[in-house]
């Protein structure tokens, strides 16, 4: 039987995910949620899909899975509501507070409810983060430059933060970060997390890109990932949607779903 799926977030990314759900023979798109929705339906692949702006639809439609790519304010309401309704969450919204994810993990595990929360659903980005974690114990200095489209609301990106956190965890110590003796423009060295410098670029024409640069004596190691289009996220989103009904806990990080770490 096809898993019944609701899409949360009806923007460009949400529409692309809904088109992929429509094309999948083992998944059934039954509706869409968007807090700003004004119309009762949205056209996806030539079909009118019901569209609601209230979370009560999670109970009325009784989906198996809800996929959320929206805004942190909306997701902060949707995630606990989905868990309360017994709907398995697959969350790709950026900038979620750690406390919200920890609460969702606890509640899903208590209910034996499967789900996935990931900072990035592009396979290459997940491999980049994995390789950064492997390299982190061997270098004392690292900087991250993340680049996204100018419509992204948060900075640094969730992927950059997740990369820095994973590297800090892998080395069990802060990186060495050189501070400028004179900062002529405040913030010129960027932010920092665990000694890793983070720099954000926001420009039209970009999608999602990240460069992680390790520095050592007489050498550098550069790990780079580029998402040329939102299509890069689709295969792993569908993987997560298919996996969620088979899980009995919330998986935090696509790397864990792929078996790259426990």
C-alpha positions in Angstrom: 0.0 0.0 0.0 1.3 3.4 -0.9 2.4 5.7 2.0 0.1 8.7 2.3 2.2 11.9 2.4 1.4 15.5 3.1 3.8 18.3 2.0 4.4 21.2 4.4 5.6 24.3 2.5 4.2 25.2 -0.9 7.0 27.4 -2.2 9.5 26.5 -5.0 11.1 23.6 -3.0 7.8 22.3 -1.8 6.3 22.3 -5.3 9.3 20.3 -6.6 9.0 17.8 -3.9 5.3 17.4 -4.5 6.0 16.8 -8.2 8.4 14.0 -7.2 5.9 12.5 -4.8 3.3 12.5 -7.6 5.6 10.7 -9.9 6.5 8.0 -7.3 4.3 4.9 -7.7 4.7 3.8 -4.1 3.8 7.2 -2.5 0.6 9.1 -2.5 0.5 12.9 -2.2 -2.8 13.6 -0.4 -2.5 17.3 0.5 -0.3 20.3 1.2 0.0 22.6 4.2 1.2 26.2 4.1 0.6 28.8 6.8 0.2 31.5 4.2 -2.1 29.5 1.9 -5.0 31.5 0.6 -6.4 29.0 -2.0 -8.1 25.7 -1.3 -5.9 23.7 -3.7 -2.6 23.8 -5.6 -2.0 22.4 -9.0 0.8 19.8 -9.1 1.6 17.8 -12.3 -1.8 18.7 -13.7 -3.7 17.6 -10.6 -5.4 19.7 -8.0 -4.0 18.9 -4.6 -5.9 20.1 -1.4 -4.1 23.0 0.3 -4.7 24.0 3.9 -3.3 26.6 6.2 -4.2 25.0 9.5 -2.5 22.1 11.3 -5.9 20.4 12.0 -5.5 18.8 8.6 -2.8 16.5 10.0 -5.6 14.8 12.0 -8.3 15.1 9.4 -6.2 13.7 6.5 -4.5 11.1 8.6 -1.3 10.9 6.6 1.5 8.5 7.2 4.3 11.0 6.6 4.6 14.8 6.5 7.5 16.4 4.6 8.4 19.9 5.8 10.5 22.4 3.9 9.2 25.7 5.2 10.2 28.3 7.8 11.5 27.6 11.3 8.5 29.5 12.8 6.0 27.2 11.0 8.1 24.1 11.6 8.2 24.8 15.3 4.4 24.5 15.3 4.1 21.7 12.8 6.7 19.3 14.3 5.1 18.8 17.7 1.6 18.7 16.1 2.7 16.0 13.7 4.1 13.8 16.5 1.0 14.3 18.6 -1.1 13.2 15.6 1.1 10.1 15.1 2.4 11.4 11.7 6.0 10.6 10.9 8.0 13.8 10.2 10.6 14.3 7.5 12.1 17.7 8.1 14.5 19.7 5.9 13.8 23.2 7.2 17.0 25.0 8.0 17.8 26.8 11.3 15.8 24.6 13.7 16.7 25.2 17.4 18.6 22.4 19.0 15.9 22.3 21.8 13.1 21.7 19.3 15.0 18.8 17.6 15.9 17.3 21.0 12.2 17.5 22.1 11.0 15.9 18.9 13.6 13.1 19.2 12.5 12.4 22.7 8.8 12.4 21.8 9.2 10.3 18.7 11.3 7.7 20.5 8.8 7.5 23.4 6.0 6.8 20.8 8.2 4.5 18.6 7.4 6.9 15.8 9.9 7.0 12.9 11.1 10.2 11.2 14.1 12.1 9.8 15.5 15.5 10.5 18.4 16.6 8.3 20.3 19.8 7.7 20.9 18.8 4.1 19.3 16.2 1.8 21.9 16.4 -1.0 24.0 13.2 -1.0 27.1 15.1 -1.9 26.7 17.5 0.9 26.3 14.6 3.4 29.4 13.0 2.0 31.3 16.3 2.3 30.3 16.6 6.0 31.3 13.0 6.6 34.7 13.6 5.1 35.1 16.8 7.1 34.5 14.8 10.2 37.1 12.3 9.2 39.7 15.0 8.5 39.0 17.1 11.6 41.2 15.4 14.1 44.3 15.8 11.8 44.1 19.6 11.3 44.2 22.4 13.8 42.6 25.1 11.6 39.5 25.2 9.4 37.2 27.7 7.7 33.8 27.2 6.1 32.5 29.3 3.3 28.8 28.6 2.5 27.0 30.2 -0.4 23.2 30.3 -0.9 20.6 32.1 -2.9 19.6 35.6 -1.7 16.2 34.4 -0.5 17.6 32.2 2.3 16.4 33.6 5.6 19.1 32.2 7.9 22.9 32.5 8.1 25.1 30.6 8.6 23.3 27.7 6.9 22.2 24.7 8.8 24.7 22.6 6.8 27.6 24.9 7.8 26.6 24.7 11.5 26.2 20.9 11.3 29.6 20.6 9.6 31.3 22.7 12.3 29.5 20.8 15.1 30.5 17.4 13.6 34.1 18.4 13.2 34.3 19.7 16.8 32.8 16.5 18.1 35.3 14.4 16.0 38.4 16.1 17.4 37.0 16.7 21.0 38.6 20.1 21.1 38.2 23.5 19.5 40.1 24.4 16.4 42.8 27.1 16.5 41.3 30.3 15.1 43.6 33.2 14.3 42.0 36.5 15.2 43.0 39.6 13.3 45.1 42.2 15.2 43.0 44.9 13.6 39.5 44.3 12.2 38.9 47.3 9.9 35.2 46.2 9.3 33.4 44.5 12.2 32.6 40.9 11.5 35.3 40.7 8.7 36.6 37.4 10.1 33.1 35.9 10.1 31.4 33.9 12.9 32.9 30.9 14.7 31.7 27.7 16.2 34.2 25.5 18.0 37.1 27.5 16.6 35.9 26.9 13.0 35.3 30.2 11.1 32.0 30.4 9.2 31.4 32.8 6.3 28.0 33.3 4.6 27.5 34.5 1.0 24.0 35.4 -0.3 23.6 36.1 -4.0 21.0 35.7 -6.7 22.1 32.9 -9.1 23.3 30.6 -6.3 21.5 27.5 -5.0 23.5 25.8 -2.2 27.2 25.5 -2.0 29.9 25.0 0.6 33.7 24.9 0.8 35.4 23.5 3.9 39.1 24.4 4.0 41.6 22.8 6.4 44.9 24.5 6.9 48.2 22.8 8.0 51.9 23.4 7.8 52.6 24.2 4.1 49.3 22.7 2.8 45.6 23.0 2.7 42.8 20.5 2.1 39.6 21.7 0.4 36.3 19.8 0.4 33.6 21.4 -1.8 30.0 20.6 -2.6 27.7 22.3 -5.1 24.0 21.9 -5.6 23.3 23.2 -9.1 19.5 22.8 -8.6 17.0 21.8 -6.0 16.7 18.4 -7.9 19.8 17.4 -5.9 17.7 17.0 -2.8 14.9 14.9 -4.2 16.4 11.4 -4.2 17.3 11.5 -0.5 14.0 13.1 0.5 12.2 10.3 -1.1 14.5 7.8 0.6 13.7 9.4 4.0 9.9 9.4 3.2 10.1 5.7 2.4 12.3 4.9 5.4 10.2 6.8 8.0 7.3 4.3 8.3 9.9 1.5 8.9 11.7 3.4 11.7 10.8 3.4 15.4 12.7 6.5 16.3 13.7 9.9 14.9 16.9 9.9 12.9 18.8 13.2 13.2 21.1 13.6 10.2 21.0 12.0 6.8 24.4 10.5 7.5 22.8 8.3 10.1 20.0 7.2 7.7 22.8 6.2 5.2 24.7 4.3 7.8 27.7 6.7 7.8 27.5 6.9 11.6 25.5 5.6 14.4 
